[in-house]
Amino acid sequence: MNSKRYAGESTIYGRSILKDDAEYPLRKLYIQGNDKAIQEVLSLALEATDEIFWKDLGDDNFLKKQLALPAYLNF
């Protein structure tokens, strides 16, 4: 899992070939194989947004439509 072999090569490449990039804040954790920390960060973010955005909205609110989640993730 999380590994790749290029055609004609016997070397298996994994997360370690990725470079750390500040544009992707979870990249360093991914490269280190720290999936638990990534899960924790995402869980905390989604829980916080639930408290801030969704908790007091009615079921018919436009923010609960299908396009709201991609819009939030861009936010």
CYANA upper distance limits for C-alpha pairs under 8 A (distance plus 0.5 A):
  2 ASN  CA     14 GLY  CA      6.16
  2 ASN  CA     15 ARG  CA      7.09
  3 SER  CA     12 ILE  CA      6.81
  3 SER  CA     13 TYR  CA      5.82
  3 SER  CA     14 GLY  CA      4.57
  3 SER  CA     15 ARG  CA      7.51
  4 LYS  CA     12 ILE  CA      6.09
  4 LYS  CA     13 TYR  CA      5.51
  4 LYS  CA     14 GLY  CA      6.61
  5 ARG  CA      9 GLU  CA      7.11
  5 ARG  CA     10 SER  CA      7.38
  5 ARG  CA     11 THR  CA      6.75
  5 ARG  CA     12 ILE  CA      5.26
  5 ARG  CA     13 TYR  CA      6.53
  6 TYR  CA     10 SER  CA      8.34
  6 TYR  CA     11 THR  CA      8.27
  6 TYR  CA     12 ILE  CA      8.25
 13 TYR  CA     17 ILE  CA      7.12
 15 ARG  CA     30 TYR  CA      7.74
 15 ARG  CA     31 ILE  CA      5.56
 15 ARG  CA     32 GLN  CA      8.23
 15 ARG  CA     33 GLY  CA      8.10
 16 SER  CA     31 ILE  CA      6.30
 16 SER  CA     32 GLN  CA      8.24
 18 LEU  CA     31 ILE  CA      7.21
 20 ASP  CA     27 ARG  CA      6.57
 20 ASP  CA     28 LYS  CA      6.02
 20 ASP  CA     31 ILE  CA      8.18
 21 ASP  CA     25 PRO  CA      7.94
 21 ASP  CA     27 ARG  CA      7.21
 21 ASP  CA     28 LYS  CA      8.13
 26 LEU  CA     30 TYR  CA      6.82
 26 LEU  CA     38 ILE  CA      7.19
 27 ARG  CA     31 ILE  CA      6.64
 28 LYS  CA     32 GLN  CA      6.71
 29 LEU  CA     33 GLY  CA      6.74
 29 LEU  CA     34 ASN  CA      5.62
 29 LEU  CA     35 ASP  CA      7.57
 29 LEU  CA     37 ALA  CA      7.58
 29 LEU  CA     38 ILE  CA      7.24
 30 TYR  CA     34 ASN  CA      6.31
 30 TYR  CA     35 ASP  CA      6.88
 30 TYR  CA     38 ILE  CA      7.90
 34 ASN  CA     38 ILE  CA      7.20
 35 ASP  CA     39 GLN  CA      6.62
 36 LYS  CA     40 GLU  CA      6.69
 37 ALA  CA     41 VAL  CA      6.66
 38 ILE  CA     42 LEU  CA      6.71
 39 GLN  CA     43 SER  CA      6.50
 40 GLU  CA     44 LEU  CA      6.60
 41 VAL  CA     45 ALA  CA      6.69
 42 LEU  CA     46 LEU  CA      6.61
 43 SER  CA     47 GLU  CA      6.53
 44 LEU  CA     48 ALA  CA      6.56
 45 ALA  CA     49 THR  CA      6.76
 46 LEU  CA     50 ASP  CA      6.62
 47 GLU  CA     51 GLU  CA      6.90
 48 ALA  CA     52 ILE  CA      6.67
 49 THR  CA     53 PHE  CA      5.96
 49 THR  CA     54 TRP  CA      7.51
 50 ASP  CA     54 TRP  CA      5.39
 50 ASP  CA     55 LYS  CA      6.32
 51 GLU  CA     55 LYS  CA      5.86
 53 PHE  CA     57 LEU  CA      7.94
 54 TRP  CA     64 LYS  CA      8.27
 57 LEU  CA     61 ASN  CA      6.78
 59 ASP  CA     64 LYS  CA      7.42
 60 ASP  CA     64 LYS  CA      7.80
 61 ASN  CA     65 LYS  CA      8.05
 62 PHE  CA     68 ALA  CA      8.36
 63 LEU  CA     67 LEU  CA      8.33
 63 LEU  CA     68 ALA  CA      5.72
 64 LYS  CA     68 ALA  CA      6.49
 67 LEU  CA     71 ALA  CA      6.88
 68 ALA  CA     72 TYR  CA      6.56
 69 LEU  CA     73 LEU  CA      6.68
 70 PRO  CA     74 ASN  CA      6.80
 71 ALA  CA     75 PHE  CA      6.84
